[in-house]
Amino acid sequence: MRCVVYTGAGGNEVVSCEERPDPVCGDEEVLIHAAFAGLNGADVSQRNGHYPAPPGWPADIPGLEVAGVVQEVGAKVRGWQVGDRAWGLVGGGGLADRVAVHASCVTHVPSRLDAREIAAVPEVFITAHDAVASQAGLRPGEVLLVHGAAGGVGSAAVQIGVALGATVIGVSRHAEGRDAIAGWGATAIDAEGWPERVLELTGGRGADVILELVGAPNVPGDIQCIARRGRLAIVGIGAGQKVELALRDLMTKRATVFGTTLRARPLGEKIDAISRFHAECGPLFDAGRLNPVIDRAFPWNEAADALARMEGPGKVGKVLLDFAS
């Protein structure tokens, strides 16, 4: 297999592109041949030495998701055949063109999406759906505020919120990102003065659900503009993880703050998140109401450049690696 390898912790000097033996397909696994692989913020954190793979997953091959064609089916697996297309989550090893994954951690792929598009879906859409719909319980008619709304998880959350009948406000620092957000059916606002703008747009009521993808600097503003009985989901902390809060404001609004990740969850909880996503979002992909958003696809042996793009400003959607070229 062709794969991305981290030879240590640091910057892009530790990124290597290698060929290794294909992974062995276990009895309860399927082996997937992936033409493309999606990058995530966690891959940058892992390279920096801050987010190691959970036990049992490759320690030096990053990647949280897989999408492609089933090449081999484990002896105890039912419901999958060689040639089926699948997407889902892994704890590591996803930045490769061959990935072995537990059969319950992948689901069938909508037929209208091509090989490039399916690689832009699993991690970001499952993360967004789990945080916004399953945990925060976003309901039709509520207001959803999404920070970093033009990025991978953000673009998924905006679309899911619109599809669920919510009023969605998306924050982006860049004009290109705001244009994209508006195109997905949301109200796009600049990051400058966003708390006041959210209150203005909601008549002073605030947002019922807030998806925080930036981190600590935003949280005081989140509390300022969260609605009574609102829910604040912390998913991204790239801009910082420590914050000082006025707890009385949180108490007065009877708001809920929770943090969430997918990678380190027990298998059963991960399967539940994937199953809920498949049941609720699968039909929306089939109907064209949800769509993958791709920023750029890099040749797999330019993984360092792809990671640099992940760290840089102005992305709209997912950054991919192309293993097909």
N, C-alpha and C positions, 0 to 999 in steps of 0.2 A: 504494500500500500504506500501511497504518497501521503505525507503528513507534515504538520508543523510541530516543531519540538522546541521547548525551552531548555537550554543547557544550564541555566542557573536563574538567579533573580537579578533584575536590573532593567536596563533600557533595551532598545532593539538590537543591541550587540549580542544578546543572549538568544535571539530568534534564529532558528535553523530550519531549513526545509530538507527533509530526508525521505528515503525509501526504506521501509521496514517490512518484515513479514506480515501478512494479513492477520488480523485478530482471529482467534478461534471462536466459532459459534457454539455457545453452550446449549444444553438441552432445552432451556426455557427462553432462549434468545433467538433473534433473527439477525442475520448479517446483511447490512445495507450498503449498497454501492451508491455513493453520493457524487453527483456531478458538480455540485456547489456546496459550500459550507458557510454558515453565517457567523460573523464575529459579534461579540457582545462586550459590554464594559467590563464584565468579570474576567475576560481574557487579558485585558490590560492590567487589571489588579493582580491576576495570577502571575503575569510576567514580572510585575514589580515586587513580587514576593509577599503579597498581602492576602491572597485568597487561594490557598492550596486546594487541590482536588480532594473530595471526600475519600475515605478508605475504600479500597476495592476498585478504584478507577485509575487510569494512567496518570502518574504523577507529573510527567513531563510533556504530555500532549494535551494542549488546552482544547476547549470547545464544549459547549453546553447543550448542543442540539444536533439533530441529524434529519436529513430529508433526502429520499432517493428511492432506489428500486431494490426490493428484497432479492438477495442473491443466494441466501441459504436459510433454511428453516430448521430450528432445533427439534430434536426428537419428541419432546413433550408439548410442542406448540401446536395449537389449533387455531384456525381462522385466518391463517396466512399461507400464501403460496409464492413460490419463486416467480418473479415478474410483477408482483403487486407493488404499488407505490405506497410509501409510508413516510410519516413525519412524527417527530417526538423529541423527548428529552433524554440526555445522558448526563452523568456526573463529571465526565471528562472524556477526552479522546475524540471530540467531535470535529476537530479541524483535520480531517483525514478523508480520503476517498473510500475507505472501508471502515465501517463502524459496527460493532456488535452491541446490541441493546436488548434489554428484557422486553419480551413481546408485548407485555401489558403497558409499556411506556411509549408505544407508538400507536397511531391510528391511521386509518385510510385517508387518502388525499383526494380533494375535489378534482374531478377530471378536467375542469377548464383551466387549471393552472399548469404552467410549464415547469421544467426542471429548475430553472433559475428562480422563478417566483416561489416555489414551495420552500426553498432554502431560506427565504426571508420571513417565514411565518412562525415556526414553533416557539422559540424562546420568548419573543416579544409579545406575541398574541396571547400565549398561555399566561405569561406574567401579568399582562394588562387585564385579561379577563378574570383571573384569580383574584387580583387585588380590588378591582373596581366592581365587578359583578358578584363574585362568590363571597368575598370577605366584607367589602363595604356595602354591599346590597343596594347598588344604584337602582333607582326606580324611574319609570317614565315620568317626565315632568320635573325631575330634580335638576339641579345645576351641578355639572362636573367641571372642575378646574384641573387642567393638566399642565404641569411645568415640563419644560424640555419637550414640548408637544410635537416638534418636527422630527425628533429622533426615532429610534426603532420602537421602543416601548411606548413612547408618547404618541407616535402616529397610529399605533394599534389601538391605544386607549381612546383617542379621539374618535376613531371610526366605530369602536364598540359602543361608546357613549351615544353617538348619533343614532346607531342602529337600535339601541335600547329605548330611544325616545326621550333622551335627556337633552337639556340645553348645555352645550359644551363650550367652554372658554379655553383656548390654548395659548400658552405663553411661549414666545420665541424672541431671541435677541436679534434675529436676522430677517431681513425683508423677504428673502427667498423662502425661509421657513414659514413666515406668516402667510405668504401667498398660498403655500401648500396647505396649511391648516384651514384656511378659508375654503379651499377647494374640496376639503373633506366634509364640509357642512358645519364647521364650528366658527365661533367668533375669535379672531386672532388678535392678540394684544402684545405690545412690546414689554420687555422685561423691566423697563424703566417705569417706576411708579405703579406696578401692577396691582398691589393691594387696593389702592384707591380706585383704580379702574374697575376691578372686579366688583367692589361695592357700588360703584356708579351703575354698572351694567345690570346689577341685580336689585336696584332700588334700595340699597342699604342692607339687604337680607343676607347676602353672602352665598358661598358655595356649599352645597350639601355634602359633596364628596370632593376631596382634593387628592390628586395623585402627585406625590412629591418625588421627582426624579433628579433633582439637583442637589439637595442636601441642606445642611444646617443653616446657611445664611437665609434661606427662604422661610424657615419654620415660624419665626415671630410674625411675619406677614401672613402666613397661613392661618395662624390663630386669630389674627386681626380680622380676616375676611371669611372665616368659616361660619356657616349658618348655625343656628341653634340646633343641637342634636346632630351636628355634622360629623363626618368621619374623615380623618386624615390618614392616608396610607403612605408610609415611608418606604420607598423602593430603591431610590438612588441616593448616594451620599458622596458623589464625586467631588463636590465643592466643600465638603467638611462634614464631620459627624458629631461635633459637640456644640451645644446651644444652651443659652440661658432663657428660661421661660417664666412668664408671670402666670403662675398656676391658677390664680383667681380668675383670669380671663377664660381659661379652659373650663373651670368649674362653673362659671356663670353661664356659659353656653352649653354646658352638659355635653361637650364634644368628646369624641373618642379618637385617640391616636394609637395607631398600631404599625409595627414594622413587619416586613415579610420578605422572604427569599424563596426560591424554588430548589436551588442546587442541593442543599444539605438536608432536604426533607427525607423522612423515611419513605421506603418504596411505596407503601400503601397510600400515604398522603399525596405523593407525586402522581400515582395512578389516578387518584380521585380528581386532582386538578386537571389532568389530561382528559379524563372522561367527561367532566363537566364542559370543558372547552369544546370537545368534539360534538357533544349533544347540542350545545347552544349556538356555537359559532359555525359548525360545519354547514348547516343550511344557509347561513348568511354568506359564506364564501360561494356556495353553489349558485345563489341568487345574484351574485355580484355586488352585494351590499358591503362586504369586507374585501379589501384588496391589499396584497403585499406592496410595500413601498421600498424601492431599492435606490440607495444613494449611488453606489458604484460597485462593480465586481472587478477584483484584481486577480491576475494570474496567481496560482497557488504559491509559486516560488517567489512572489513579491509580497509575502506575508508581512514583512517589516513595514513596507509602505502602507499596507492595509491597516496595520495597527496604528501607524502615525495618523492616518485619516480618522480612525476612531477617536484619537485623542484631540484632534483639531476641531475648530469651530465650523459651524455652518452646514452640518450634515442634514440631509433630508431622507429619513428612512434608514435601511440596513446597509451595512458594508459586507460584501461577500467575497469569498475566495472561489476562484474558478478552477476546478480540477479536471474539467473536460477539455481544456485547450492543450 
